[in-house]
Amino acid sequence: MERYFQKKLSENKDSIELYYEEKEYALKHDLIDVDLISIRELPSENRFRNAYIERGNKETEEFLSQEEDDFLKHKISYFDEHKNEFIYIESEWWSIVGIDGVAFEKDDVFGNYDVMLGLKLQKKQDSAIRRFLSDNLKGEQATYDLMFDGNEGVWSLNFALNDLEDFNEELTIDEAFRIIYSFLIKLAETIEGLQ
């Protein structure tokens, strides 16, 4: 994540625009001298504007349509009504936490909202990742699937949105993805702190 800040600061040495999570990270790790650089906090609801948003068929993985940002205003209950669909989102923000994109769907069996992604962390981070997930997913039934793909060098991670601290059934898709992002930036920061 430090590379992200180096790049941002090289673009403008006097001021920087950051979302809350990045601002907190930068201040915590003394990456920005607030006496020299002014920080403008961006509205969190803008984070996934201009993201690539794709709907697909869960059974066939067939592309259904590319969506505009307005699609993110739907409640997550959209997937209760469209059980055969999933959404996939690519955004520049995922790269900060070592991810290309995130898929999201409603699980047919358990009724959870499933989050699926590929995490670009080294295999040796196995126990640290598992410890973070066990410590930070809530609920008595909180579970996750984590498997390393040696060919790709990526962790396949699946967990339920329902097990994140700020989950509620009234979330919009945008709010859900912001909660997911916040969770993943904490994971990245935790792993980074162990290195």
C-alpha positions, 0 to 999 in steps of 0.5 A: 500500500505504501507504493500507492501513497508514493505514486499519489504524492509524486503526482502532487507534492502539496495536497492529496485526495484520499478516501477515509481508509487510505487517509487513516492508513497514511496517518497511522504509518506516518506516510504523509506529513500533515504540516506540509501536505493537505489532505482532502477526504473524498466522499466514500460513496464515490469510491466505486464510480467508474468501476467496471461492473458486469452481471453474469449467470451463476450457472453458466458464467455467461455474460448478461450485461455491463452495468453503469454506476447506478446499478450499485444503488440497488439494495443487495436484496436485488440478488434475492429476486435474481438468484441466478445472477452474480455481479463482478466488479473491477476497480482501481481500488481493489489493486491497493489491497492486492485484488483484481476484482470481486464477485458477489452473489446470493448463496442458494443453499445457505442464503448468505451473500457470498464474496469471492475474490483472488488475493495476491499474497504469498503462500507463506502468509497462510496462517496470518490470513487464516488468523485474520479471517477467524478473528474478524469474521463475526457470527457463530457460523462464520466460515470461509474458503481459502485455497492457494492456487500455485499455478496462478500464485493467488489465494482463492478466498470466499466468505459471507458478507453476512459475517462482516461487522457492518452487515445488514439486509438494507445495504445497497450494493455500493455500501456492501462493496465499501464494507468489503473494501474496508475489511480487505484493507484491514487484512492487507494492513495486518499482513503488511505489518507482519512482514 
